[in-house]
Amino acid sequence: MPEIELICLANSRKLVGRCVAGLRTDGGGWVRPVRDSLDGMLFPQDYDLGDRQEAALLDVIRVPVSAPRPEFHQPENWLHTAGRWELVRRIPAALAGRLLAPALNPGPELLGDRHDRVPCELFLDRPAFASLALVEPRTIQWQIRAGVRGNRQTRARFELRGQRYNLAVTDPAFEERSLHLGEGFHPRGADGIAPADRVLLTVSLGEPLPATGDCFKLIAAVIVLPRAAAAPRA
């Protein structure tokens, strides 16, 4: 069966399941394995690596797929098929910065514009060019607040070339790391991130909200490269 090898750059919450995405190791760009369902979300039996392990950020994994399954708002989707996901190797943090540098989106536009959402009706005439992006903000703050359903929500406020964004975080590992933070804004280092550490964000365009028809931009992963491991910038 066909397989795609990718660097995992997101393993995020999606409704009651997960959304996994990353960069293909063959240079083919972003890929998002999805189920054959309306929302495409994955369940544990889909992304299990064995012994109840799941892909972590910077893992290189091999995923069985059958064919491209682009959606009007997510052109990178591939249909996941039956078969065990395989962990190929783990990329050392010391190499990750240099390896991912060519994929960084400098901004100020993010996934096509400078807003935090896109009316999905815009994609009916012209499908989205991309729904995944990797960025490295120069400044960043964390925000804890109540979501529209009253749930705890972790957000990131950051800038890309002067353009400000404030997006919800759906990275479960980072949400857990932030549980000690109370409501309000917190500095970049509140989660133990050192001043010299590099922070990369994987931004994903979410599913259309039934109430508004908007596709919100979400932070699907917070990738922290420790100071000793951060490769020099070009």
C-alpha positions in Angstrom: 0.0 0.0 0.0 1.2 3.6 -0.6 2.9 5.3 2.4 4.0 8.8 3.1 6.9 9.6 5.4 6.6 12.9 7.3 8.1 15.0 10.1 5.3 15.3 12.7 4.7 19.0 13.3 1.2 18.8 14.8 -0.8 16.2 16.8 -3.6 18.5 18.0 -7.1 18.2 19.4 -9.9 18.1 16.8 -13.4 17.7 18.3 -13.2 14.3 20.1 -10.2 13.1 18.0 -6.9 14.3 16.7 -5.4 16.1 13.7 -1.9 15.0 12.7 0.1 16.9 10.1 3.7 17.5 9.0 6.2 18.0 6.3 7.0 15.2 3.8 10.6 14.0 4.0 10.6 13.7 0.2 10.2 17.5 -0.2 6.5 17.2 -1.2 5.4 19.8 1.3 2.7 19.6 4.0 0.5 16.6 4.4 -2.5 15.9 6.8 -3.7 12.3 7.0 -7.5 12.2 7.4 -10.2 9.6 7.9 -12.9 9.1 5.3 -15.5 11.2 7.1 -17.0 14.6 7.0 -14.5 16.2 9.4 -11.6 13.8 8.8 -10.5 13.5 12.5 -8.3 10.6 13.6 -8.9 8.3 16.5 -6.3 6.4 18.7 -6.5 3.3 16.6 -5.6 5.3 13.5 -2.4 7.0 14.9 -1.2 4.3 17.3 2.6 3.6 16.9 2.4 0.5 19.1 2.5 0.1 22.9 -0.1 2.9 23.0 2.5 5.5 21.8 1.5 8.3 19.5 3.6 10.6 17.3 5.4 13.4 19.1 6.6 16.6 17.6 9.7 16.1 15.4 9.1 12.4 15.1 9.5 11.1 11.6 6.6 8.7 10.9 5.5 6.5 8.1 1.7 6.6 7.4 -0.3 4.4 5.1 -2.5 6.4 2.7 -4.6 5.6 -0.4 -5.0 8.9 -2.3 -5.0 12.7 -2.0 -8.3 14.0 -0.5 -8.1 17.8 -0.8 -10.9 19.9 0.7 -11.8 23.4 -0.3 -10.2 24.7 2.9 -7.5 22.0 3.4 -5.7 21.1 0.2 -3.0 19.1 2.0 -5.3 16.2 3.1 -4.5 12.6 2.2 -6.9 9.7 2.9 -5.6 7.5 5.7 -6.0 3.8 5.1 -5.8 0.7 7.3 -2.4 -0.1 8.6 0.0 0.6 11.5 1.8 3.9 11.6 5.5 3.4 12.0 8.0 5.5 13.9 11.1 5.9 11.7 13.3 8.1 13.8 13.3 11.1 16.1 14.9 14.3 14.9 17.3 15.7 17.5 16.3 19.2 18.6 19.9 20.3 17.7 19.1 19.7 14.0 15.5 20.7 13.9 16.0 24.5 13.6 18.2 24.2 10.5 16.1 21.5 9.0 12.8 23.4 9.3 14.2 26.8 8.4 13.2 26.6 4.7 9.6 26.0 5.7 9.2 29.1 7.9 6.6 31.6 6.8 7.9 35.1 7.6 4.6 36.9 7.5 3.0 39.3 7.9 0.2 37.4 6.0 -0.7 34.0 7.6 -2.5 31.5 5.4 -3.5 34.0 2.9 -4.4 37.1 4.9 -3.9 39.0 8.2 -7.0 37.9 10.0 -7.7 35.2 12.6 -10.3 33.5 10.5 -11.4 33.1 6.9 -15.1 33.0 5.7 -15.3 29.6 4.1 -17.6 30.9 1.4 -14.5 32.5 -0.1 -13.1 29.1 -0.9 -16.2 28.0 -3.0 -14.9 29.9 -6.0 -11.2 29.6 -5.2 -10.0 26.8 -2.9 -7.4 27.6 -0.3 -3.8 27.5 -1.5 -2.6 26.3 2.0 -4.1 25.4 5.4 -0.8 24.7 7.2 2.1 27.0 8.0 5.1 27.1 10.3 6.1 30.5 11.9 8.7 31.8 14.4 7.3 34.9 16.1 9.7 37.4 17.4 7.4 38.2 20.3 4.8 36.0 22.0 2.5 36.0 25.0 0.3 33.3 26.4 -3.3 34.0 27.3 -5.6 31.8 29.5 -9.3 32.6 29.2 -12.7 31.0 29.1 -13.8 29.8 25.7 -17.3 30.3 24.2 -18.5 27.1 25.9 -17.0 28.1 29.2 -14.1 25.8 28.8 -10.5 26.7 29.6 -8.7 28.0 26.5 -5.0 28.6 26.0 -4.1 31.2 23.4 -1.0 32.8 21.9 -0.7 36.5 21.1 2.2 37.1 18.7 3.5 39.2 15.9 4.8 38.5 12.4 6.5 41.5 10.8 4.4 43.8 12.8 1.1 42.1 12.3 -0.6 41.0 15.5 -2.4 37.7 15.9 -4.2 36.1 18.8 -5.0 32.4 18.1 -6.3 29.5 20.2 -3.8 26.7 21.0 -5.0 23.1 20.3 -1.7 21.4 21.1 -2.7 19.0 24.0 0.9 18.7 25.3 1.3 22.4 25.5 -2.1 22.9 27.1 -1.1 20.5 29.8 2.2 22.3 30.3 0.2 25.5 30.8 -2.3 24.2 33.4 -0.5 26.0 36.2 -1.3 29.4 34.6 -4.3 31.4 35.8 -6.6 33.5 33.6 -5.0 36.5 31.9 -1.8 37.2 29.9 1.5 35.6 30.7 5.0 36.3 29.4 6.8 34.0 26.9 8.8 32.3 29.6 5.9 31.5 32.0 6.0 27.9 30.8 9.7 27.5 31.4 10.8 28.7 28.0 14.2 30.3 28.3 14.9 33.7 26.6 17.2 32.2 24.0 15.0 29.2 23.2 13.4 29.2 19.8 9.6 28.9 19.6 8.0 27.7 16.4 4.2 27.5 15.9 2.4 25.3 13.5 -0.8 27.1 12.4 -3.7 25.2 10.9 -6.9 26.3 9.3 -9.8 24.6 11.2 -13.1 23.2 10.0 -15.9 25.6 9.2 -18.0 26.5 12.2 -21.7 25.7 11.6 -22.9 28.8 13.3 -20.8 31.3 11.3 -19.2 29.4 8.4 -15.8 30.7 9.4 -12.6 28.7 9.3 -10.5 29.8 12.3 -6.7 29.7 12.3 -5.5 27.6 15.2 -2.1 26.9 16.7 -1.9 23.1 16.3 1.6 22.8 17.8 4.1 24.8 19.9 7.6 23.6 19.2 10.2 24.7 21.6 13.9 24.3 20.6 16.0 24.6 23.8 18.9 27.1 23.8 21.6 24.5 23.7 19.9 22.8 20.7 18.8 25.8 18.7 20.7 26.0 15.4 22.0 29.4 14.3 19.7 31.5 12.2 20.7 32.0 8.6 
